């Protein structure tokens, strides 16, 4: 995301296909409305210290690493993360060089 970080989302949208632009225009308000309550709950949880306390409590358990690894595996094995892994593997920079293919 370096280009987005450098140039902003407006630059990204201006450089997308018109199909992607149309989709962003048609769906952004629905996604904003759907996620707003989740972000408000998250911000409240951070502001009240609930998130910090959960980390402190979880990380203080003797078996925290095993439990953490199990939770991370569930996330890693989710359909969304597996799709991302597959897409990243198809990027040109992740393909073998031609010399490697000839060998």
Phi and psi in degrees as a GROMACS rama.xvg file:
@    title "Ramachandran Plot"
@    xaxis  label "Phi"
@    yaxis  label "Psi"
@TYPE xy
-59.742  -37.5482  UNK-2
-66.5765  -39.2315  UNK-3
-66.7322  -42.8427  UNK-4
-61.2763  -38.1972  UNK-5
-76.8616  -39.5452  UNK-6
-110.087  -17.5612  UNK-7
94.5151  161.304  UNK-8
-67.3266  -32.6401  UNK-9
-62.0192  -37.6351  UNK-10
-63.6747  -43.6014  UNK-11
-60.8062  -48.3422  UNK-12
-61.7023  -38.5639  UNK-13
-65.5868  -22.5251  UNK-14
-105.788  11.0944  UNK-15
-93.0306  168.518  UNK-16
-65.873  159.564  UNK-17
-65.8145  -26.8462  UNK-18
-64.5151  -45.942  UNK-19
-65.4377  -40.2973  UNK-20
-61.062  -44.0072  UNK-21
-61.6287  -44.3685  UNK-22
-61.3462  -43.0352  UNK-23
-61.5141  -44.1075  UNK-24
-64.508  -38.6474  UNK-25
-75.9993  -27.0043  UNK-26
-114.147  -12.986  UNK-27
-62.0583  -39.6398  UNK-28
-68.5036  -36.7019  UNK-29
-64.7401  -42.8274  UNK-30
-67.4544  -40.2123  UNK-31
-59.6336  -48.6344  UNK-32
-64.6648  -37.2196  UNK-33
-71.9596  -35.197  UNK-34
-92.9836  -16.4261  UNK-35
-55.3203  -47.2273  UNK-36
-62.2182  -34.8091  UNK-37
-65.6694  -45.9035  UNK-38
-67.2006  -35.9973  UNK-39
-63.4672  -41.7226  UNK-40
-64.0476  -42.6854  UNK-41
-61.2123  -49.1787  UNK-42
-60.1369  -40.8704  UNK-43
-62.8134  -41.9239  UNK-44
-64.0288  -37.2863  UNK-45
-70.4046  -46.4937  UNK-46
-61.9715  -34.5462  UNK-47
-85.6797  -6.3007  UNK-48
87.5595  1.61261  UNK-49
-61.0994  -41.893  UNK-50
-64.4188  -44.0268  UNK-51
-62.4452  -43.6026  UNK-52
-63.7306  -38.5447  UNK-53
-61.7537  -42.2384  UNK-54
-64.0251  -44.6454  UNK-55
-61.2538  -47.5615  UNK-56
-63.7285  -45.2726  UNK-57
-64.1595  -45.9915  UNK-58
-74.4601  -10.4941  UNK-59
-87.2203  -9.85659  UNK-60
-76.4585  142.775  UNK-61
-62.8838  -27.5357  UNK-62
-105.152  25.7467  UNK-63
-58.9306  -39.0259  UNK-64
-65.8602  -41.8067  UNK-65
-64.4518  -45.5117  UNK-66
-64.4046  -41.7831  UNK-67
-62.1897  -45.2109  UNK-68
-62.2226  -36.9966  UNK-69
-65.9978  -42.1149  UNK-70
-66.5498  -40.9883  UNK-71
-65.1774  -36.5863  UNK-72
-64.2744  -39.3  UNK-73
-61.1787  -43.0594  UNK-74
-66.9316  -46.9243  UNK-75
-60.8511  -34.2272  UNK-76
-87.1145  -0.459116  UNK-77
-67.4322  156.25  UNK-78
-58.3806  -41.6542  UNK-79
-62.7376  -46.223  UNK-80
-69.8069  -34.4379  UNK-81
-66.4856  -38.7146  UNK-82
-62.6094  -43.3762  UNK-83
-60.8759  -41.7449  UNK-84
-60.7686  -43.2201  UNK-85
-64.5566  -45.3439  UNK-86
-61.5733  -44.7622  UNK-87
-61.7964  -36.0501  UNK-88
-67.1246  -20.6818  UNK-89
-89.7444  -6.78091  UNK-90
-63.6826  145.744  UNK-91
-54.3305  -39.3597  UNK-92
-68.6326  -12.0454  UNK-93
-103.52  8.63156  UNK-94
-94.0258  147.806  UNK-95
-63.5825  145.593  UNK-96
-67.1967  158.031  UNK-97
-59.0126  -36.7344  UNK-98
-62.601  -37.349  UNK-99
-66.6429  -35.1191  UNK-100
-70.1339  -32.3979  UNK-101
-75.0262  -24.1494  UNK-102
